[in-house]
Amino acid sequence: MTPGWIIALIAAAGAGFGLALIAAPRSAWPLLGVFGALFACLSVRGWKPARFAIALALLLVVIPAAGVQNNFLFELVTQMGIFAAMALGLNIVVGMAGLLDLGYAAFFAVGAYTWAIFGSAQAAQFMSGDFPLAGWPYFYIFSALAVIAAALLGTLIGLPALRLRGDYLAIVTLGLGQVVRVLANNLDQPVNITNGPQGITPIERPPIGWLESLMGALGIDGGPALGYALFFYLLVLAVIGVVVLVNVRLDRSRFGRAWVAIREDEIAARAMGISPTRTKLQAFATGAAFSGVMGAIFSAKQLFVSPESFTLLQSITILAMVILGGMGSIRGAIIGAMAVTLLNIEVLKSFSDFLARLRQTGFVLDLGVVSFNFANLSDQVEPAKYERMIFGIILILMMIFRPSGLIPEARHRLEEGEQTEQMKATPAGKRRAP
Amino acid sequence: MSALSQAASNEAPLLELREVHAGYGHIHALKGVSLDVRPGEIVTLIGSNGAGKSTVLRCISGLLAPRSGVIRLRGMEIQGRQAHEVAALGIGHAPEGRRIFPKLTVDENLDIGAYLERDPAVIAARKQEVFMLFPRLAERRRQDGGTLSGGEQQMLAIGRALMQNPALLLLDEPTLGLAPVLVDTLFDTLKLLHAAGKTILLVEQNAWHALRLAQRAYVLETGRITHQGSAAVIADTPDVKRAYLGGD
């Protein structure tokens, strides 16, 4: 249980940074402060209603109030939300069920293309009808279809892949994930379904007349760009809410327990009557479904999809979020997604700008023994370019110092390495032959 | 080779094995094992290390598919079925090495044991029974399985199998690595289970204890049944005495 004064501190920090952000929506420090308060709400224990209220106030008041002055904020948080939903989906597969999936971006791609093809003129290339499908119900219908399509693909990939264990499963999912990208790249012939490497654009967005009139009533005038930024922000928040709810329910359900049992000891789980194949397929399909819906939202938000958005790096990035946050932990997956996105599009960029400014002003760092003039700093030193390297370093440091992630799964209270004698003594050789 | 020749009762067996052969790769672990377990009895399978005792249980519970032979539960052939299907038919297996879920709490371990039961009231009632049998588990229900002592883990493994409410309980070396005083306690508990009408097939190295508890016994040597009969008779057989009971 967290003492009350810590919650009060978080509330005060949230209010302070929040007001600062509304006053200066373009500066980085208040923004980081607001995210710090959000992280804190997610990471401390106890006082649930209070933490919930602070987080809601930040998400529904502070960020929209600052965001209407600075579109980029919505963009950033929406991006975080999309990744958070995918991290939550992958968390089911990797964290709960213990199946290392390196092709997760494939499901995102299927969701994205589901709407992209029918929400643009693309579908007219291979079928007759009036495309794009504009009008309000279509986007939502196709988002639901994206969920189904992704879950189906998850089952389809899972059927052969889930016969394998551990590293072999990782390799096969990696390969099948690439197959989906390569298909998207090449399905412009003989029938043009995906428009190949050029990608599909423009993609329809659902009409948001209601939101624009609401903004007008509040005296906010930012045109459709701001309207859509706010719309996707709210939509992603709503979907995240649903995803988290589903995750929490699953975690405590028979399904969740079966997933964890399979992860912990497949032989024992089978002896308890848990079908490994069916259980793993369920995990695969559920995880894929979350990714699918976010794919559809992503394609509408970006107005453009191409195979380039669904690379192996994408899958690895989402995996990094799950590992960073803590495998099997719902809050961990969200925090991991926020941290990695923030690092990618905000912190590294700000740090690059900061170094560039020091370079331009010729700032001299004088430490007595050594002094360094930043004007001599090479142009090549630009942290934003080292994204992957910095990622790698962070992941290595995590593995050394906090192997179960920032917010370890509640079930992982057992210290690392403190396995029981019995586990070590269990004969690994006596497995059923594959 | 009729196992019925020495049968004391005419009751139909709950479990029958007929000429079961099984192995791992090039190792031929079981070379034609036949045995019966009748409802309500405790049958023990004794033998030295590597005789194939665990393999017999793994074949019954579907963790290993036999190469040939027939396994019947209530007259229905079950050999070669998947383990989770066999569990649904009413066989509970507390496997070799306990295999509890170390990162899950005692409660969660037991809940997974009742995976096939959907009615929360039934699950709660079964859990109460398990806690009556093993009060230590009730004390530690919020603790991670991995933090329990060896004896408690064994109780958890048996309790978890009982959560399935199995028609037949397969116990694989439940006393392995336990202090002598705990061995006695455990056998007392098994006696209680027997009194409650449970049917148990017990694999043990601790032949002396097992033969005093069980009604009937089979001796397994390098994949073959060498002796079978009532436990008291087996305990008096000179070969068995010499090999397993430390007698002359």
Interface residues (C-beta under 8 A of the other chain):
Chain A: R254 R257 A258 V260 A261 E264 D265 I267 A268 A269 R270 A271 M272 G273 I274 S275 P276 R411 H412 R413 L414 E418 Q419 T420 E421 Q422 M423 A425 T426 P427 K430 R432 A433
Chain B: Y24 G25 S54 R58 S61 G62 L63 L64 A65 Q82 A83 H84 E85 A87 A88 G92 H93 P95 E96 G97 R98 R99 I100 F101 P102 K103 L104 T105 E108 D111 I112 G113 Y115 L116 R118 D144 G146 T147 G150 Q153 R160 A161 Q164 G177
